[in-house]
Amino acid sequence: MSNQKISEFFPARSGVALFGLIVAGLALVASLSGNPGLTGTTPGLAFVAGGLSLVLASILLPYCGLNRVSKLSLLYLAFVLFGLASLKGSLCIFLTKLALANLIGGLGLYLLVQLCVSGSPGLWRLASSGFASLIAVSNLYAFRLYAQSPQTALKGNFTNPDCYAVVCLLGFFASTGLAVEARSRLSLLWGSSAIVNLLALVLTGSRSALLGVLVGYGLFLLTLGSSRQTQWRSLAVKLFVLPAALSLLMVLSGGSLSLGEKLSRLFRGADSMAVASRVDVLVSGTHTVMRAPLFGSGLGCFHLAYQQDRGLRSSSEDYMNVAHNDYMQLAVEAGIPAALIWICFMVGSLWVAWCSYRSPTPWVAAQLGSVTGMAICSALNPAVPVSGVFYSMAVSLALTAALARLKPVEPRGRLASGLLALVLLVLAAWTVDFGWRCFRVLRMEMLADRLGRVLDWEGESATLQAAINSMPDDPALHLRLAGLSRRAYVFTGKDTWLEIEDSELIKAYRSNPRSLQVLARCARALEERGQLVEARRYWLLAQQYAPYSPQVQRALVANYVRSHKYVSAAKGLADTSKTGVVINDEALGALIFELEQHGKRKAEELLTGLDDTRALKVGLVAARAAVDAQKSELAQRLLALLETRFPNHPELVVLRAQAVGMAGDQVRELKILEKLRRNQEIAANEEVEDRVWQRWAELRVKEKQYDLVTTQLEDYLISHPRRNWARSKLSEIYLAQGRKAESRAALRAGIPYDDNGSIRLQLGDLCVSQGLPELARGYYREALAFSPNRSAVESRLKQLQPEDSDLGDLPGESKP
């Protein structure tokens, strides 16, 4: 074809070009999916639209020639091929297929936009305008969602606001470039669009996107300032007002915006987890990369591969679902060569934008800022794994690459372009088929939901089975059918449902053998049937794949306990070297008591491996259990072990006194308690102090030393007025001495501190025993307002006078 024919290609076929741009726009709309409405459709249809974009690109490619597209397209294609190669070592084939469909859809958008806008500045501007408009309108829809729940960050239809922030960033730079380039009213329109996109970015609360915008915008201004045209240089100076306005907005909003609150936490050092987890990916992730350095562990399988190497972090999550660093994530999932290719692709895009014109224009400046911003976001937040973000990035990068192809060129390499088109058609056909099957599966799942709501177990099962036939390697479908079978078995009692559950769990395990969710479901299903040994194999596998996980460790310990393997359970609870989290020290203390009680001397071994704080806590639990079980010898042995490490610790001494008294040596017990009463350290622990005084009073009363006890308890109550147990003890002593009025007076003194009605209830019982029913009735009526056990109080009132149900006046006995 001649230069003239090439130059006439797009004008003569403007309908084809516009149709291609429309399809690319539909693919981008579909990618911004999640809920029905303005911004999208299902992920399956998003894959279909991306595949159709690749079909159109492969049809246009032979007519245009390879030189119609940037050489960066070959890097992109190489990146996709490495993604295909990652299928060989994939830890979950289905997840890799999902990620591949995402990559191939992005490739389709990337090629189609380039082919349609190359050689035509008008089409380039049209594509940029459509892209910026789509994101701005999507943000307006996101504002509507945000208004419904303003307590959360703006995230549109995405599950993560950080992902949506990347789309806002791209829309901001596209709108800014168009606003600077346009004239009069159009400039105001695109300026408003840029403000909408920037405001949406701020509302997402994404710190990485804010950093990307600031650095990208700085490069945008620098590029404009380097222009030879005076108008662009002067405009660059004026546009410095935007960062100032953004800073003012952040200052005025304070912590009311999610972004301001998150920045404040970061600067105060209160969000160390956000920093530490990203640093861990760089440090620990290198071990994950080196296990499969060439072709990776499979696209989409980062969390399955990295959970084995992840350091000690949060006790609430079993794995990081994304790396928060796309470059490291790609190295893990697709291998080091794929990650290097992607880095070269991003750097090449920057270079193409910079070299597009001798005199920088707003278009070039905006694309430089856009690519720089997305490159920074990719280093700090997930972007590539998310189809909505990735498709938007593909369009933006395609517009950047097309800057160097806005002049008609002679096509060459017709044979090579034809062969490449054939390869692209094969990729597109697979993507369209896969996306359509994803869509069909979603429709079947919706039908299954409706059948499940009317308890049509057979219909729901058949529908899910049809979905599995369409997507046999999706572990989530197998798990869902297994869960349905379990519910149906509970409802019907038919053993055939258990057989289906077993079959589906095995298939889910084969589809995704490293998934903690799958392993846990398999283990719990076996435990419910009493097959503890078989279930333990799954827990041990889960521990192998996620050795730091406290959830897995806790489940494994529970399995050991149910299997009566107390030594293994205790060792699992004691060892926190991998999880970094204390699971249950009370359970560990109880296990130590059980082991010692059955003659397995493991207390010293287990307690020695604990730090002082844990050793004291666990040892006290074990010793208390021995004392409560009246095992004096065992309690003294445990206490002797602890006292060598914690000599003269008040709580240990209290337990020692109880154990000695339990053994029959109450004289020695009393001597220990006398020393403890004078020990100022026990005053810091109200519970321990009360136990010491109560036991001391009990022993002295047994020896009938009433005057000593009453004198000491009265002095004790002066400094501890809320200790009503002491008043109860005084009342008992007075009553034993026949001093009835004083026994009542001792209890009445505690009424101001009677928060649960117990003193009033005791007073009522005391009055009944002393033949004072009217006084008793008054105290019982008062107790009704405080006592949590109203039935006991009401039964006492009925026994006194069943026919009297009104409260009436309280008795005339004086009360403080």
Stockholm file with secondary structure:
# STOCKHOLM 1.0

chainA/1-816         MSNQKISEFFPARSGVALFGLIVAGLALVASLSGNPGLTGTTPGLAFVAGGLSLVLASILLPYCGLNRVSKLSLLYLAFVLFGLASLKGSLCIFLTKLALANLIGGLGLYLLVQLCVSGSPGLWRLASSGFASLIAVSNLYAFRLYAQSPQTALKGNFTNPDCYAVVCLLGFFASTGLAVEARSRLSLLWGSSAIVNLLALVLTGSRSALLGVLVGYGLFLLTLGSSRQTQWRSLAVKLFVLPAALSLLMVLSGGSLSLGEKLSRLFRGADSMAVASRVDVLVSGTHTVMRAPLFGSGLGCFHLAYQQDRGLRSSSEDYMNVAHNDYMQLAVEAGIPAALIWICFMVGSLWVAWCSYRSPTPWVAAQLGSVTGMAICSALNPAVPVSGVFYSMAVSLALTAALARLKPVEPRGRLASGLLALVLLVLAAWTVDFGWRCFRVLRMEMLADRLGRVLDWEGESATLQAAINSMPDDPALHLRLAGLSRRAYVFTGKDTWLEIEDSELIKAYRSNPRSLQVLARCARALEERGQLVEARRYWLLAQQYAPYSPQVQRALVANYVRSHKYVSAAKGLADTSKTGVVINDEALGALIFELEQHGKRKAEELLTGLDDTRALKVGLVAARAAVDAQKSELAQRLLALLETRFPNHPELVVLRAQAVGMAGDQVRELKILEKLRRNQEIAANEEVEDRVWQRWAELRVKEKQYDLVTTQLEDYLISHPRRNWARSKLSEIYLAQGRKAESRAALRAGIPYDDNGSIRLQLGDLCVSQGLPELARGYYREALAFSPNRSAVESRLKQLQPEDSDLGDLPGESKP
#=GR chainA/1-816 SS CCHHHHHHHHHHTHHHHHHHHHHHHHHHHHHSCSSSBTTBCCHHHHHHHHHHHHHHHHHHHHHHCGGGSCTHHHHHHHHHHHHHHTTTTCSCHHHHHHHHHHHHHHHHHHHHHHHHHTTCHHHHHHHHHHHHHHHHHHHHHHHHHHHHCTTSCCCTTSSCHHHHHHHHHHHHHHHHHHHHHSCHHHHHHHHHHHHHHHHHHHHHTCHHHHHHHHHHHHHHHHHHHTCSSHHHHHHHHHTTHHHHHHHHHHHHHTTSSHHHHHHHHHHHTCCHHHHHHHHHHHHHHHHHHHHSTTTCSCTTCHHHHHTTTCCSCCSSCSCCSSCSCHHHHHHHHHCHHHHHHHHHHHHHHHHHHHTSCSSCCHHHHHHHHHHHHHHHHHHHSCCTTCHHHHHHHHHHHHHHHHGGGCSCCCCCCHHHHHHHHHHHHHHHHHHHHHHHHHHHHHHHHHHHHHHHHTTCHHHHHHHHHHHHHHSTTCHHHHHHHHHHHHHHHHHHCCHHHHHHHHHHHHHHHHHCTTCHHHHHHHHHHHHHTTCHHHHHHHHHHHHHHCTTCHHHHHHHHHHHHHTTCHHHHHHHHHCCTTTCSCCCHHHHHHHHHHHHHTTCCCHHHHHHTSCHHHHHHHHHHHHHHHHHTTCHHHHHHHHHHHHTTSTTCHHHHHHHHHHHHHTTCHHHHHHHHHHHHTCGGGGGCHHHHHHHHHHHHHHHHHTTCHHHHHHHHHHHHHHCTTCHHHHHHHHHHHHHTTCHHHHHHHHHTTGGGCSSSHHHHHHHHHHHHTTCHHHHHHHHHHHHTTCSCHHHHHHHHHHHCTTCCSCCCCCSSCCC
#=GC SS_cons         CCHHHHHHHHHHTHHHHHHHHHHHHHHHHHHSCSSSBTTBCCHHHHHHHHHHHHHHHHHHHHHHCGGGSCTHHHHHHHHHHHHHHTTTTCSCHHHHHHHHHHHHHHHHHHHHHHHHHTTCHHHHHHHHHHHHHHHHHHHHHHHHHHHHCTTSCCCTTSSCHHHHHHHHHHHHHHHHHHHHHSCHHHHHHHHHHHHHHHHHHHHHTCHHHHHHHHHHHHHHHHHHHTCSSHHHHHHHHHTTHHHHHHHHHHHHHTTSSHHHHHHHHHHHTCCHHHHHHHHHHHHHHHHHHHHSTTTCSCTTCHHHHHTTTCCSCCSSCSCCSSCSCHHHHHHHHHCHHHHHHHHHHHHHHHHHHHTSCSSCCHHHHHHHHHHHHHHHHHHHSCCTTCHHHHHHHHHHHHHHHHGGGCSCCCCCCHHHHHHHHHHHHHHHHHHHHHHHHHHHHHHHHHHHHHHHHTTCHHHHHHHHHHHHHHSTTCHHHHHHHHHHHHHHHHHHCCHHHHHHHHHHHHHHHHHCTTCHHHHHHHHHHHHHTTCHHHHHHHHHHHHHHCTTCHHHHHHHHHHHHHTTCHHHHHHHHHCCTTTCSCCCHHHHHHHHHHHHHTTCCCHHHHHHTSCHHHHHHHHHHHHHHHHHTTCHHHHHHHHHHHHTTSTTCHHHHHHHHHHHHHTTCHHHHHHHHHHHHTCGGGGGCHHHHHHHHHHHHHHHHHTTCHHHHHHHHHHHHHHCTTCHHHHHHHHHHHHHTTCHHHHHHHHHTTGGGCSSSHHHHHHHHHHHHTTCHHHHHHHHHHHHTTCSCHHHHHHHHHHHCTTCCSCCCCCSSCCC
//
